[in-house]
Amino acid sequence: MNLPTIVSRAEWLEARKALLEKEKEVTAARDMINEARQNLPMVKVDKDYLFEGPNGTVTLLDLFEGRRQLIVRHFMFAPGDKVGCIGCSMQTDSIGDLSHIWARDTSIVLVSRAPLAELDAYKDRMGWTIPWFSSGDSEFNRDYEVTTDLGESPGVSSFIRDGDDVFHTYSIYDRGGEIFKSFYNYLDITHLGRQEAQLEHPWDWWRRKDEYDDASAAAPGTNHWNGTRFKA
């Protein structure tokens, strides 16, 4: 293992200050992108999508739970799947306490095509409290490009409402979704970083949080969606 060069504290501080200038440039660029994202046009949702939840059948408007905005994590869990997607599970683990999102007049939910009973069982296994709804055989997943003839793919979409009118404002797919994995942000400040360069796929080390000690646990494997929609 190649460790960093050993220097004095003063020398380290000079190197750290130089890197800080580059980090500030990235932060400024991120602020610019966020502003541009918030200024995107929006599309009115005209279809009457229905979802199955703990209180029965609900609409897309119901998912807002009275708040102004809605974030939908398109969670890969199709009818017939035994368990939920590993990457989607890691992103869900990263959401944290929902009160911080609710405090900004925003709701966040998971939506998958699998039957509600299977979603609830996996939710219990993972120890999550985030609301999870089944979109079943509705057109919701296909309309938001996370279900195709090739299968399921991950994504996150945001919506805003004006009264009872709902509008789609943003969706993000492919590698863009790694911003929702908070553990990457922590690993990125370490010397060894993500430790993925030697892997065939960057995600080959991923496991569900209760599977890291299970030598027989399967990795995510290959997928059909990386780089096929928007290259990020």
C-alpha positions as CSV (number, residue, x, y, z in Angstrom):
1,M,0.0,0.0,0.0
2,N,1.4,3.4,-1.0
3,L,0.9,5.8,1.8
4,P,1.1,9.6,1.4
5,T,4.4,11.4,1.7
6,I,5.3,12.3,5.3
7,V,5.7,16.1,5.8
8,S,5.7,18.6,8.6
9,R,2.5,20.1,9.8
10,A,3.3,23.4,8.1
11,E,4.0,21.7,4.8
12,W,0.7,19.8,5.1
13,L,-1.2,23.0,5.8
14,E,0.2,24.6,2.6
15,A,-0.8,21.6,0.5
16,R,-4.2,21.5,2.2
17,K,-4.8,25.2,1.4
18,A,-3.9,24.7,-2.2
19,L,-6.5,21.8,-2.4
20,L,-9.0,24.0,-0.7
21,E,-9.0,26.4,-3.6
22,K,-10.0,23.6,-5.9
23,E,-12.6,22.4,-3.5
24,K,-14.1,25.9,-3.5
25,E,-14.3,25.9,-7.3
26,V,-16.3,22.6,-7.1
27,T,-18.6,24.0,-4.5
28,A,-19.3,27.1,-6.6
29,A,-19.9,24.9,-9.6
30,R,-22.3,22.8,-7.6
31,D,-24.2,25.9,-6.4
32,M,-24.5,27.0,-10.0
33,I,-25.8,23.6,-11.1
34,N,-28.3,23.6,-8.2
35,E,-29.6,27.0,-9.3
36,A,-29.9,25.9,-12.9
37,R,-31.8,22.7,-11.8
38,Q,-34.2,24.8,-9.7
39,N,-34.9,27.0,-12.8
40,L,-35.8,24.1,-15.1
41,P,-39.2,24.2,-16.6
42,M,-41.8,21.7,-15.3
43,V,-44.4,19.4,-16.8
44,K,-48.0,19.0,-15.5
45,V,-48.8,15.5,-14.5
46,D,-52.1,14.7,-16.3
47,K,-52.4,11.0,-15.7
48,D,-54.2,9.6,-12.7
49,Y,-51.5,7.3,-11.2
50,L,-52.6,5.0,-8.4
51,F,-50.4,3.4,-5.7
52,E,-51.0,0.9,-3.0
53,G,-49.9,1.9,0.5
54,P,-50.5,1.0,4.1
55,N,-53.9,2.9,3.9
56,G,-55.1,1.5,0.7
57,T,-55.1,3.0,-2.8
58,V,-53.8,6.5,-3.1
59,T,-52.9,9.0,-5.8
60,L,-49.7,10.8,-6.7
61,L,-51.1,13.9,-5.0
62,D,-51.7,11.9,-1.8
63,L,-48.0,11.0,-1.7
64,F,-47.3,14.6,-0.9
65,E,-49.1,14.2,2.5
66,G,-50.1,17.9,2.3
67,R,-46.5,19.2,1.7
68,R,-45.5,21.3,-1.2
69,Q,-42.9,19.1,-2.8
70,L,-42.4,15.3,-3.3
71,I,-39.3,13.3,-3.9
72,V,-39.8,9.8,-5.3
73,R,-37.0,7.2,-5.0
74,H,-37.6,4.8,-7.9
75,F,-36.6,1.6,-6.0
76,M,-35.8,-1.4,-8.1
77,F,-38.1,-4.1,-6.8
78,A,-40.2,-5.8,-9.6
79,P,-42.9,-8.4,-9.2
80,G,-41.2,-11.7,-8.8
81,D,-38.0,-10.4,-7.2
82,K,-37.0,-12.0,-4.0
83,V,-35.3,-8.9,-2.5
84,G,-34.8,-5.3,-3.3
85,C,-32.0,-3.8,-5.3
86,I,-28.6,-3.6,-3.4
87,G,-27.8,-0.1,-4.7
88,C,-31.3,1.2,-4.0
89,S,-31.1,-0.2,-0.5
90,M,-27.8,1.6,0.1
91,Q,-29.3,4.8,-1.1
92,T,-32.3,4.3,1.2
93,D,-30.0,3.6,4.1
94,S,-28.4,7.0,3.4
95,I,-31.6,9.0,3.6
96,G,-31.5,9.3,7.4
97,D,-34.2,10.9,9.6
98,L,-37.1,12.2,7.5
99,S,-37.8,15.1,9.8
100,H,-35.0,17.2,8.1
101,I,-36.7,16.8,4.7
102,W,-40.2,17.3,6.1
103,A,-39.0,20.6,7.7
104,R,-38.6,22.0,4.2
105,D,-42.2,21.3,3.2
106,T,-41.1,18.2,1.2
107,S,-42.1,14.5,1.4
108,I,-40.0,11.6,0.3
109,V,-41.2,8.1,-0.6
110,L,-40.1,4.9,-2.2
111,V,-42.0,3.5,-5.2
112,S,-41.6,0.0,-6.7
113,R,-43.6,-2.3,-8.9
114,A,-43.6,-5.3,-6.5
115,P,-46.7,-6.1,-4.4
116,L,-47.0,-4.1,-1.2
117,A,-46.7,-7.2,1.0
118,E,-43.3,-7.9,-0.4
119,L,-42.2,-4.3,0.0
120,D,-43.4,-4.3,3.6
121,A,-41.5,-7.5,4.4
122,Y,-38.2,-6.1,3.0
123,K,-38.8,-2.8,4.7
124,D,-39.1,-4.6,8.0
125,R,-35.9,-6.5,7.3
126,M,-34.0,-3.3,6.6
127,G,-35.5,-1.5,9.5
128,W,-36.7,1.5,7.4
129,T,-39.5,3.9,8.3
130,I,-39.7,5.7,5.0
131,P,-43.1,5.4,3.3
132,W,-43.0,2.8,0.5
133,F,-45.7,2.4,-2.2
134,S,-46.4,-0.1,-4.9
135,S,-47.1,1.3,-8.4
136,G,-48.2,-2.2,-9.5
137,D,-49.1,-2.4,-13.2
138,S,-49.6,1.3,-13.6
139,E,-47.7,3.3,-16.2
140,F,-45.9,5.4,-13.6
141,N,-42.6,3.5,-13.8
142,R,-42.5,3.4,-17.6
143,D,-43.5,7.0,-17.9
144,Y,-40.6,8.0,-15.6
145,E,-38.2,5.7,-17.5
146,V,-37.3,3.3,-14.7
147,T,-39.1,0.3,-16.2
148,T,-38.4,-0.7,-19.8
149,D,-38.5,-3.9,-21.8
150,L,-35.0,-4.5,-20.5
151,G,-36.2,-4.5,-16.9
152,E,-35.9,-2.1,-13.9
153,S,-33.4,0.7,-13.5
154,P,-32.9,3.2,-10.6
155,G,-33.7,6.8,-10.4
156,V,-35.0,9.7,-8.4
157,S,-37.7,12.2,-9.4
158,S,-39.1,15.4,-7.8
159,F,-42.5,16.9,-8.1
160,I,-44.1,20.1,-6.9
161,R,-47.8,20.9,-6.4
162,D,-49.8,24.0,-6.9
163,G,-53.1,23.3,-5.0
164,D,-54.2,20.0,-6.5
165,D,-52.1,20.3,-9.6
166,V,-49.0,18.2,-9.7
167,F,-45.9,19.0,-11.8
168,H,-42.8,17.0,-12.6
169,T,-39.7,19.1,-12.1
170,Y,-36.7,16.8,-12.2
171,S,-35.4,13.3,-12.6
172,I,-31.9,11.9,-12.3
173,Y,-30.6,8.4,-13.4
174,D,-27.4,6.3,-13.8
175,R,-24.3,7.5,-12.0
176,G,-25.9,10.7,-11.1
177,G,-27.7,8.8,-8.4
178,E,-24.5,8.3,-6.4
179,I,-25.0,11.7,-4.8
180,F,-27.7,10.0,-2.7
181,K,-25.2,7.6,-1.2
182,S,-23.8,9.6,1.7
183,F,-21.2,7.0,2.7
184,Y,-19.3,7.9,-0.6
185,N,-18.9,11.5,0.7
186,Y,-17.2,10.2,3.8
187,L,-15.0,7.7,1.9
188,D,-14.0,10.4,-0.5
189,I,-12.2,12.4,2.2
190,T,-10.0,9.4,3.2
191,H,-6.6,8.5,1.6
192,L,-7.8,5.2,0.3
193,G,-11.0,6.7,-1.0
194,R,-13.6,4.3,-2.4
195,Q,-11.2,1.5,-3.1
196,E,-12.9,0.6,-6.3
197,A,-10.2,1.0,-8.9
198,Q,-9.2,-2.7,-8.8
199,L,-12.8,-3.9,-9.2
200,E,-14.4,-4.9,-12.5
201,H,-17.4,-2.8,-11.6
202,P,-17.2,0.0,-9.0
203,W,-20.2,-1.5,-7.3
204,D,-18.8,-5.0,-6.9
205,W,-18.2,-4.5,-3.1
206,W,-21.8,-3.4,-2.4
207,R,-23.9,-5.5,-0.2
208,R,-27.1,-5.1,1.8
209,K,-26.2,-3.8,5.2
210,D,-27.1,-7.1,6.9
211,E,-25.0,-9.1,4.4
212,Y,-21.4,-7.9,4.7
213,D,-20.5,-10.8,7.1
214,D,-22.1,-13.3,4.7
215,A,-19.5,-14.7,2.4
216,S,-22.2,-16.2,0.2
217,A,-24.0,-12.9,-0.3
218,A,-24.2,-11.9,-4.0
219,A,-22.9,-8.7,-5.4
220,P,-25.0,-6.5,-7.7
221,G,-23.4,-8.0,-10.8
222,T,-23.8,-6.4,-14.3
223,N,-26.6,-4.1,-15.3
224,H,-28.2,-2.8,-18.5
225,W,-28.7,0.9,-17.6
226,N,-25.3,2.4,-16.9
227,G,-24.5,5.0,-19.6
228,T,-27.6,4.1,-21.6
229,R,-29.7,7.2,-20.7
230,F,-27.7,10.2,-19.6
231,K,-23.9,9.9,-19.2
232,A,-22.9,11.4,-15.8
